[in-house]
Amino acid sequence: MPLPFPLYLLALAVFAMGTSEFMLAGLLPDLARDLGVSVGAAGALTSAFAVGMVVGAPLMAVLTRGRSARGGLLGFVLVFLAAHLLGAVTDSFAVLLLSRVAAALANAGFLALALTTATAMVPADRKARALAVLLGGTTVATVAGVPGGALLGAAAGWRAAFWAVAALCVPAAFGILWGVPGGRGERRSLRAEFGVLRSPRLLRVLVPAALVNAATFGAFTFLAPVVTGPAGLGAAWVSVALVLFGAGSFAGVTAAGRLADRHAARVLAVGGPLFLAGWVGLAALAERPAALLGLLLVQGALAFALGGTLIARILYEAAGAPALAGAYATAALNVGAVAGPLLAATVLDRATGPFLLSAGLVAAALAFAAVSGSRPGGPASRC
């Protein structure tokens, strides 16, 4: 049975939002020059977006709980669209900074609600596959959206990338109106929803999810110094490395979507140790370009196979919090996405330091699962 078509339009919105989140890395120099600020100051746009994502998931989930999924998703997409329209036309750095915060809040709220909406669209035994389609929007953004935004910015100016992201939101908005149910969601007391966080089974999944994502983004953020340093490749190979990691991510999240509904235990039990070994291998073989590029493809696949499976488990364990389940998953991922690069920045005295840090973070995730009494894929693993 095919998955509902509106699910793919939600993935389009996730693609647009993922592109927006990461595309500034290639646009900052031109943007800073145009707005008359330093590149360092312009980097605050990335930090503002990251903080907005962490804060936004639970905040937006609380504000929209009990409302219809259609109304909430449409509202978030329209706010995101408006923020990019404003960013595309403003000449004020302060206004652009505020627009990025607004976009991040909308992004976090949309993803939190989309996660629960996507799983509600399909039977219980196809939840992981539905999540794979949704998260596929993020992986495609790393493969095509981010490089495409950089190329568009180089050809037509940084504002063109903002216009393009806004344009992608239009069909997503129509898709939400057309295909997402309009009924009100289940409303429980906030005390009951937050009380789900006390569940040991949920915490056993939330913590590893944050650690795995921290490992992923800690290494991903600082790939360039490895490619141009120990590997001895030119700057153009940085894009190749990023695309390989993104292609692996898409393959991994797609494969996990087909396996995690019935074999979540196996995905985590096999994938976790392999993910750890992969970071160690990258640190050891960074001076060999072929090995480096091949392992990046594999690590991208493992990162999103594990991440997608853990998200499915979070939603399963947080079923008692219908409004905040997606927020819990989104917050865990974004805590990792913020903490990983910050931690990796402290070990840059060695080019492969972020790889070793990522290995340590994955080891911590595996150790936490063992100590907490939940081996990977233990009794809480069915999604």
C-alpha positions in Angstrom: 0.0 0.0 0.0 1.5 3.3 -1.0 2.1 6.1 1.5 -0.3 9.1 1.5 0.8 11.7 -1.1 0.4 14.6 1.4 3.2 13.0 3.3 5.6 13.9 0.4 4.4 17.5 0.5 5.2 17.7 4.2 8.7 16.3 3.2 8.9 19.2 0.7 8.4 21.7 3.5 11.1 19.8 5.6 13.4 20.0 2.6 12.9 23.8 2.3 13.5 24.2 6.0 16.5 22.0 6.0 18.0 23.9 3.1 17.4 27.2 4.9 19.0 25.9 8.1 22.3 24.9 6.5 22.6 27.2 3.4 24.0 30.2 5.2 27.4 28.5 5.5 28.0 29.3 1.8 26.3 32.7 1.8 27.8 34.4 4.8 30.7 36.3 3.1 28.4 38.0 0.5 25.6 38.6 3.0 28.0 40.2 5.5 29.5 42.4 2.8 26.0 43.5 1.6 24.7 44.3 5.0 27.9 46.0 6.2 28.8 43.6 9.1 31.7 41.3 9.8 31.6 37.6 8.8 31.8 36.8 12.5 28.8 38.9 13.3 26.9 37.4 10.4 27.6 34.0 12.0 25.2 35.0 14.7 22.4 34.2 12.2 23.3 30.5 12.4 23.5 30.6 16.2 20.1 32.4 16.4 18.5 29.7 14.2 20.0 26.9 16.3 18.8 28.4 19.5 15.3 29.0 18.0 15.1 25.4 17.0 15.9 24.1 20.5 13.5 26.4 22.2 10.9 26.4 19.5 9.9 22.7 19.5 8.4 22.4 23.0 7.2 26.1 23.0 5.3 25.8 19.7 3.9 22.4 20.6 2.4 23.8 23.9 0.9 26.7 22.0 -0.7 24.6 19.3 -1.7 21.6 21.4 -5.3 20.5 20.9 -5.6 22.5 17.6 -6.0 20.9 14.2 -2.9 19.5 12.6 -3.8 21.3 9.3 -4.1 24.7 11.0 -0.9 24.3 13.0 1.2 23.0 10.1 -0.2 25.7 7.7 0.5 28.4 10.2 4.1 27.3 10.7 4.7 27.1 6.9 3.3 30.6 6.4 5.4 32.1 9.2 8.4 30.4 7.7 7.6 31.7 4.2 7.0 35.2 5.5 10.3 35.2 7.5 12.2 34.4 4.3 10.3 37.0 2.3 11.3 39.6 4.9 14.9 38.3 4.9 15.0 38.6 1.1 14.1 42.3 1.1 15.5 43.8 4.3 18.7 45.9 4.4 18.9 45.7 8.2 21.0 43.0 9.8 18.9 43.3 13.0 15.7 42.6 11.0 17.3 39.7 9.3 18.4 38.3 12.6 14.9 38.5 14.0 13.5 36.9 10.8 15.9 33.9 11.4 14.7 33.5 14.9 11.1 33.5 13.7 12.0 31.0 10.9 13.6 28.7 13.4 10.6 28.8 15.8 8.3 28.0 12.8 10.7 25.2 11.7 10.9 23.6 15.1 7.1 23.8 15.6 6.4 22.4 12.1 8.8 19.5 12.5 7.5 18.6 15.9 3.9 18.6 14.6 4.8 17.0 11.3 6.4 14.0 13.1 3.2 13.1 14.9 1.0 14.0 11.9 3.0 11.8 9.6 2.7 8.7 11.9 -1.0 9.4 12.3 -1.5 9.2 8.5 -0.4 5.5 8.3 -1.0 2.2 10.1 1.1 1.5 13.2 3.3 -0.9 11.3 4.4 1.7 8.8 5.3 4.6 11.2 9.0 4.3 10.6 8.6 4.3 6.8 6.5 7.5 7.1 9.1 9.1 9.2 11.8 8.1 6.6 9.9 10.0 3.9 9.6 13.0 6.2 13.2 13.0 7.3 14.3 12.3 3.7 13.5 16.0 3.1 16.4 16.9 5.5 18.8 14.5 3.8 18.0 15.7 0.3 18.6 19.2 1.6 22.2 18.3 2.5 22.7 16.6 -0.9 21.0 19.1 -3.2 19.4 22.0 -1.3 22.5 23.3 0.4 24.8 23.2 -2.6 22.0 24.5 -4.8 21.5 27.4 -2.4 25.2 28.2 -2.5 25.3 28.1 -6.3 22.2 30.2 -6.6 23.6 32.7 -4.1 26.9 32.8 -6.1 25.0 33.4 -9.4 22.3 35.7 -8.3 23.1 37.0 -4.8 22.3 35.7 -1.4 18.8 37.1 -1.5 17.9 34.8 -4.4 18.4 31.8 -2.0 15.9 33.3 0.4 13.4 33.8 -2.4 13.9 30.2 -3.6 13.2 28.8 -0.1 10.0 30.9 0.2 8.9 29.6 -3.2 9.3 26.0 -2.1 6.9 26.7 0.8 4.0 27.5 -1.5 3.2 24.0 -2.8 3.7 22.6 0.7 1.1 25.0 2.0 -1.4 23.9 -0.7 -0.6 20.3 0.1 -1.4 20.8 3.8 -4.7 22.5 2.9 -5.6 19.6 0.6 -4.4 16.5 2.3 -3.9 17.0 6.1 -7.0 16.3 8.2 -8.7 19.3 9.8 -10.0 17.7 13.0 -8.7 18.8 16.4 -5.9 16.8 18.0 -6.2 15.0 21.3 -5.8 17.4 24.2 -4.4 16.3 27.5 -3.3 18.4 30.5 0.2 19.8 30.3 1.0 18.0 33.6 0.1 14.7 32.0 2.1 15.5 28.8 5.2 16.6 30.7 4.8 13.7 33.1 5.6 11.4 30.2 9.2 12.7 30.4 9.6 10.8 33.7 9.3 7.6 31.9 12.6 5.7 32.1 11.9 4.0 28.8 11.5 7.4 27.0 14.7 8.8 28.6 16.6 5.7 27.5 15.9 6.7 23.9 16.0 10.5 24.2 19.6 10.6 25.6 21.1 8.3 22.9 19.2 10.3 20.2 20.8 13.5 21.4 24.3 11.9 21.6 24.1 10.3 18.2 23.0 13.6 16.6 25.8 15.5 18.5 28.3 13.0 17.0 26.8 13.5 13.5 26.8 17.3 13.5 30.0 17.6 15.4 31.9 15.8 12.7 29.8 17.1 9.8 30.4 20.7 10.7 34.2 20.4 10.5 34.7 18.1 7.5 36.4 20.8 5.5 39.6 21.0 7.6 40.0 17.3 7.3 39.4 17.2 3.5 41.9 20.1 2.8 44.3 19.1 5.6 45.2 15.5 6.3 43.6 14.2 3.1 45.5 16.7 1.0 42.6 17.4 -1.3 41.6 20.8 -2.8 38.8 23.0 -1.6 36.5 21.7 -4.4 36.5 18.3 -2.7 34.8 19.7 0.3 31.5 19.8 -1.6 32.1 16.2 -2.9 32.6 15.0 0.7 29.4 16.8 1.9 27.4 15.4 -1.0 28.7 11.9 -0.3 27.7 12.2 3.4 24.3 13.5 2.3 23.8 10.7 -0.2 24.6 8.2 2.5 22.2 9.9 4.8 19.4 9.6 2.3 20.2 5.9 1.7 20.4 5.3 5.5 17.1 6.9 6.4 15.3 5.2 3.5 16.7 1.8 4.5 15.8 2.3 8.2 12.3 3.3 7.2 11.8 -0.2 5.7 13.5 -2.0 8.6 12.7 -0.1 11.8 9.0 -0.9 12.0 9.8 -4.6 12.5 13.5 -4.8 13.2 14.4 -1.7 15.2 16.4 -3.8 17.7 18.6 -5.1 14.9 19.1 -1.7 13.3 20.3 -0.2 16.6 22.3 -3.3 17.8 24.2 -3.5 14.6 24.3 0.1 13.6 25.5 1.5 16.9 28.8 -0.3 17.1 29.5 0.2 13.4 28.8 3.9 13.8 31.4 4.0 16.6 33.9 2.1 14.6 33.4 4.3 11.6 34.4 7.5 13.4 37.5 5.7 14.7 38.3 4.6 11.2 37.9 8.1 9.8 40.3 9.5 12.4 42.9 6.7 11.6 42.5 6.9 7.8 42.0 10.6 7.2 45.2 10.8 5.2 43.9 8.4 2.7 41.4 10.2 0.4 39.7 7.1 -1.0 39.1 5.7 2.5 38.0 9.0 3.9 35.4 9.6 1.1 34.1 6.0 1.3 33.7 6.1 5.1 31.9 9.4 4.9 29.3 7.7 2.7 28.9 4.9 5.2 28.8 7.2 8.2 26.1 9.3 6.6 24.0 6.2 6.1 24.5 5.0 9.7 23.9 8.4 11.2 20.5 8.8 9.7 19.5 5.1 9.9 20.2 5.3 13.7 18.6 8.7 14.0 15.5 7.8 12.1 15.0 4.6 14.2 15.5 6.5 17.4 13.0 9.1 16.4 10.4 6.4 15.7 11.2 4.9 19.2 10.8 8.3 20.9 7.3 8.8 19.3 6.4 5.3 20.3 7.4 5.7 23.9 5.9 9.2 24.1 2.5 8.1 22.8 1.0 9.3 26.1 1.9 12.9 25.2 0.1 13.4 21.8 0.9 17.1 21.6 4.5 17.0 22.9 5.8 13.7 21.5 7.1 15.3 18.3 8.5 18.1 20.4 10.5 15.7 22.5 12.0 14.1 19.5 12.8 17.4 17.8 14.3 18.9 21.0 16.5 15.9 21.5 17.8 16.1 17.9 18.4 19.9 18.1 20.2 19.7 21.5 22.6 17.3 19.8 22.9 19.5 16.7 23.8 22.5 18.8 26.0 20.7 21.4 28.0 18.6 18.8 29.6 21.5 16.9 30.3 23.4 20.2 32.1 20.4 21.6 33.9 19.7 18.4 35.2 23.2 18.2 37.2 22.6 21.4 39.3 19.8 19.8 40.2 21.5 16.5 43.9 21.7 17.5 43.9 18.3 15.7 42.1 18.1 12.4 40.7 14.7 13.2 39.7 15.7 16.7 36.0 16.0 15.8 36.0 12.4 14.5 37.5 11.2 17.8 35.0 13.3 19.7 32.1 11.8 17.7 33.4 8.3 18.5 33.4 9.3 22.2 29.8 10.6 22.0 28.6 7.4 20.3 30.4 5.3 22.9 28.6 7.3 25.6 25.3 6.6 23.9 26.0 2.9 23.9 27.2 3.0 27.5 24.1 4.9 28.6 21.9 2.3 26.9 23.8 -0.5 28.7 23.9 1.1 32.1 20.2 2.2 32.0 19.2 -1.4 31.4 18.1 -0.9 27.8 20.3 -2.6 25.4 20.0 -1.2 21.8 16.6 -2.5 20.6 15.6 -3.7 24.1 12.0 -4.0 25.2 11.1 -0.5 24.2 12.2 -0.9 20.6 9.1 -1.8 18.8 7.8 1.3 17.0 
